[in-house]
Amino acid sequence: MTRFDYDLFTIGAGSGGIRASRISRHLGAKVAIAENYRIGGTCVIRGCIPKKLLAYAAHYAEDLEDARGYGWSIEGASFSWPALIESKNREIARLSGFYTDGFAKTGIAAIAGTAKLLDAHTVAIGERRVTAQNVLIATGGWPLKPSIPGVEHAITSNEAFELPALPKRVLIVGGGHIATEFAGIFNGLGAEVTISYRGEQILRGFDHDVRNHLHDEMRKKGVRILLNSEVSRIARGADGTLEASITGVPGGTLACDAVMYATGRTPNTAHLGLAAAGVKVDEEGGVVVDRFCRSSVANIYAVGDVTNRIALTPVAVREGAAVAMTLFGGVETPVDHDDVPSAVFSQPPVGTVGLSESKAAGKLGKIDVYKASFLPLRHTLSGRDERTLVKLVVDAATERVVGAHIVGADAPEIIQGIAIAVKAGLTKAQLDATVGIHPTAAEEFVTLREKTAGK
Ligand SMILES: Cc1cc2nc3c(=O)[nH]c(=O)nc-3n(C[C@H](O)[C@H](O)[C@H](O)COP(=O)(O)OP(=O)(O)OC[C@H]3O[C@@H](n4cnc5c(N)ncnc54)[C@H](O)[C@@H]3O)c2cc1C
């Protein structure tokens, strides 16, 4: 008989923690999970899911306009932010309830409260003490805000999902996926949006053509993008208006109704008692783990954003499943972080898998590049000047497709299929041998013939 209360104690009921707990339980382990906010974690409560619902809402503005080119006349359309937030909240509550019920049905003990390690096998939740053979840290991340004067007036994505009203003028600080996605949401819903990003181009780390293309398309839709720009101060006037001191605008100040920081997230490890348990963290606070998600302490594992690797839900889920298999499935299961596809649900969206052109050139030396930019069929009648970009990066020596990128409608849906093939070792010749589906944007991936660059 075990001398511990549980075989596995999971801290954090988000994407990674839930998956690890459910599979562990399924494999016969006695499991408890602690959550100090809402069951579901960032993705369900204030990340992927509500973000995508808001992105759908924003796109209706264009759909209504585009419909005119197809013979529709839609008069008197109006939008209600409170109605959208209420619908979104209903769906989030349903999803959170689904996970909570799942715990009860499968016999996972869900404990509400903030958990903290006292030693490698003991967890405190308030006054309560619980012991476990294994502990999983799945506490996710938290949005960062800089310490500039007036930053308390600024929101992050956490609050953006709960605003009582749609701000008329929004300043978004940052240039990553959350910044570009919220720019598309607020702009689509009718706000005047400015992005202030201190880098050379939005979407750092993505392929340069993707970055330039998205920038152009967002600008065409009315988003103002300030590059090499810094916000140094935020002040609130008597009428509630915010004034940001910012480089890159005439006069050096910008008046707005909301300032949103999307300048990165930090791993949630500050008050977890990791030092007491002997768990090592990196310089940014991320739990250091091996390829089995095992920390520096043999019985303590960590998955998801708290490990500071790839901050995506399917990655956290995959890591959680791997830990369960390693601990209770009898199979030491590593996680493969290569060729992880991802999307940016900007307007238009981005889908990407594998290497950017510059990363491929740096890694492989000789590469071939194929790309096309075109007006999708839909916009021949809608009249909208929105172009789609597709791009392939190919290892010249092996003909393997090492990167596939798309910016345009349905990009995330399209890239998921391409990602399967890339992961399976897709070559350019195999793409050429594939018959397209006409008329689609996706068929461009199998009809790219002309090399636009060869290095
Ligand atoms: C705005 C936004 C949009 C995103 N969009 C996407 C997307 O489109 N696609 C995608 O793949 N990813 C997206 N992500 C990233 C995705 O949400 C995360 O990668 C994912 O949620 C990570 O899962 P996790 O299990 O590591 O942590 P989380 O889901 O963050 O879960 C951690 C949980 O731990 C709890 N917790 C923290 N500390 C304690 C403690 N001491 N005791 C008890 N509980 C604690 C937290 O409350 C939280 O519920 C988005 C993120 C954000 C912020």
The ligand as an ORCA input file, in Angstrom:
! r2SCAN-3c Opt
* xyz 0 1
  C      -4.821     35.344    -25.344
  C      -4.239     33.980    -25.592
  C      -4.535     33.320    -26.755
  C      -4.019     32.064    -26.999
  N      -4.354     31.442    -28.160
  C      -3.861     30.212    -28.414
  C      -4.245     29.527    -29.596
  O      -4.994     30.048    -30.423
  N      -3.760     28.279    -29.792
  C      -2.923     27.679    -28.882
  O      -2.529     26.527    -29.105
  N      -2.543     28.314    -27.757
  C      -3.002     29.556    -27.505
  N      -2.637     30.198    -26.342
  C      -1.699     29.524    -25.436
  C      -2.418     28.485    -24.571
  O      -3.502     29.077    -23.905
  C      -1.421     27.907    -23.567
  O      -0.300     27.418    -24.259
  C      -2.039     26.774    -22.770
  O      -3.186     27.184    -22.077
  C      -0.990     26.242    -21.797
  O      -1.554     25.252    -20.987
  P      -0.937     24.969    -19.564
  O      -1.579     23.712    -19.075
  O       0.526     25.027    -19.620
  O      -1.356     26.195    -18.654
  P      -2.730     26.933    -18.432
  O      -3.761     26.540    -19.421
  O      -2.384     28.362    -18.292
  O      -3.229     26.372    -17.039
  C      -2.563     26.654    -15.838
  C      -3.580     26.639    -14.724
  O      -2.901     26.628    -13.462
  C      -3.608     27.437    -12.541
  N      -2.665     27.778    -11.482
  C      -1.557     28.555    -11.569
  N      -0.881     28.545    -10.391
  C      -1.573     27.736     -9.562
  C      -1.366     27.322     -8.216
  N      -0.306     27.703     -7.507
  N      -2.302     26.503     -7.643
  C      -3.391     26.083     -8.349
  N      -3.614     26.449     -9.637
  C      -2.713     27.254    -10.227
  C      -4.083     28.606    -13.401
  O      -5.159     29.282    -12.838
  C      -4.459     27.877    -14.703
  O      -5.808     27.504    -14.703
  C      -3.156     31.456    -26.047
  C      -2.844     32.118    -24.875
  C      -3.376     33.364    -24.650
  C      -3.036     34.073    -23.365
*
